[in-house]
Amino acid sequence: MRTQPQQPNTDPKHVPSLGQAAITAEREGVTLLQLNVEGLTKAKINILEHLVSTHKVTAILLQETHVIDISRLKIAGYTLAAHTESTIHGTATFVKQTAKWKHMATCDANSETEWTAVEVEGVNVINVYKPPPARLLKNSIPTFSSPCVYAGDFNCHSTTWGYSATNHDCAALEEWASASDVHLLFDPKQPGSFCSGRWNTTSNPDLAFTNLNTGPRPRPNWQQYTRLVESGSKKLPDPKSTNLNVAYSAFCQLLTDAAKKSIPRGRRQHYIPTWDVECNNHYDAFVSAEQPSDAASKATDLLNCLDKKCKKRWEDTVKDIDFTHYSRKAWKIFNHLTGRNSQSKPCPIKANSIAGQLLANGRFSNADKNHARQVKQECSALWKAPGPDGHLSTPFTIQELSRAIMQLKSGKAQGPDNIPPRVPQAVWPQMSNMAQQLFFILLPPHGDAEDLAQSQCYRLAKT
């Protein structure tokens, strides 16, 4: 991605962008190269022409071109599909002349976050650049339909992609990624995309997000989930102060049942790590063999094929062991070989025990009963009395609940109901009225629900 202007690294093996955005996009027949050029010069254009020829790149995404003269944006064999002009920033997207492409959109001229969107061979490619002083908002980056790839220089710090701390822009970026249903392409074993010559450190301001199905795990069917929740909500009991626990339990059960039918989970029941198409062909030949001698020969071919692939898998696993950047995988392999169980033990202390101890600490053995009774009556009267700020004692509105639900982060741990934030967010328009009734009943003087007055303890790893 970024290279040092003084001594740019032209070795194709050391181009981080080809290991992040490009490899995944190749599943759709598109290879991307993303680079912050820090000023587009003739020498850098020559290096780019060498890289794109070596890796057969379909589209080039450049940031910080520092160009306002469009005649300077030329790369041999590629067409300028979209660009933003700036003497200190600027972006440019080039597409191979033999590829099919269509310009989709470009940011406004006064936008702090610069972006361009081009459809390349059916994949929406969004080139993004956020200057360091600019603040990233939820609507700074538009959302496009699948399949799409967002790549560029986001200048957002997060421990998720190699920084020592997380800044405010990272929180906004994670919220945008969760709302747009895209995931980050990041490998901790890859070198940083930017090397600071002054501080002699590396970082990853260049990121790539996509909603392509990059792995074997299927993606959730949110349309089916929404349809199931919408049809099942008609059978839910009306929440009242007398049946609030029942209504809330039914609400949670509806979300859980719909999620089980629409969101993939668990593991594959019949999965062999080294079994692939070649093994399937050998097995089909073995099953269709008519003579015993042919069946024995085909069975031998299948076993030899599996042995060869198992050996290759083991060699790759051992070769990839690296304690420098990411040691969790290495320790997992060692624990598996030695038989040591690394699974953490459940916490012996329950949440109710902690709450009970806190209540016990607040009691006094020789307290004045009359004084305690008077204080309790006064607290009860203050609790039922309307507060000086009427806004805090009024029922929740749909707008307030919607804003609170949509601001929940996807990485938050779920409570005792085991419902993650992404699940109610997907069907919030259909369930907002019932949720408003539930929260209204919780306010005094209606009381509270026993199922909602619970807590749960989580053990977090010390960092």
C-alpha angles and dihedrals in degrees: 000000000000119000130188110260092220098055112009114198108237096180107117090214090067100054106112095192092064089057095050117031099016103053094053095044090054087074086073094043094261126114117197132196117195120190138167099215096183090217123359111242134169092256092053090048089056091051090048091051089054093048097047091047092051096047098034092235118197099196134016121210114197130183131192094024091159088209131133095163106085091200089072093058098087131129120176112254094012136094124220102242101174139352145168120222122229137138093217102027128010134146135219134192119200124190127198112259093235093052126091114242142162130196111238111174146333130205122255118274092246095046115125092211110056120212141157129194124209129171108226118186090333095313120111106228116194119193110205133188124174114185114227096247094048120095118231114229130190092255096040091099119043123227121239131190124263134309098047141136125206111200133164147083107315097169091213121143120218137152087228091074103033108286123128093229141020123239133201094264091058091059090053091047093051091049090051092049091050093048092046092047094233128135132215122253104218135147115188090206093064118091120255116276093227126047118198111215091192097052098024091229136123129222140169113240088144111082139170127210127184143169093209116124095250098168141044092262113099119235125245118269099228093173092059091043092053092047093051093048093047093052094043095048090071090067097050118112117251109259113245134163090257098051103026094124091051093047094049093047090051090048092052092045091053091053091047095049093048091047092052091055097044109029118066114233141156123036140298110274096208106036126145112183096217098036111112141147093294091055090048090055092051091048093049089050090051093050093047095047111118101192122062091229091054091047091052091049092049091047090053090051090051093050092047090050092051092046091051093049093046090052091049091049092050093049091050091048094052093044092052095053106119128163094185101083108001122020101165093088092048093051090047090056092047092049090050092051096045095041093237113152110228095179112123118242119243116263108262092209115080126212092241090055091055092048091048092052091050090052091047091053089057095055124089122210096213100036121148104256095203092051092046091050091050093049091049092052092049092049091050091051092049090048092054095041118093112257125238089252106064092192092070094052098045121097119270116267127221090247093054093048093045092051092048094047095047092049092059111113119234092229095061116117116247122241131235090299090063092224113140119214094252092064099062091036091062093057101028097121089057096044102036096100094052092045090052090054091049094052092043092057090050092062119090135297090031093062132223137285124251092220091056095045093074136107136200132207124226126191111223125200113250112243 
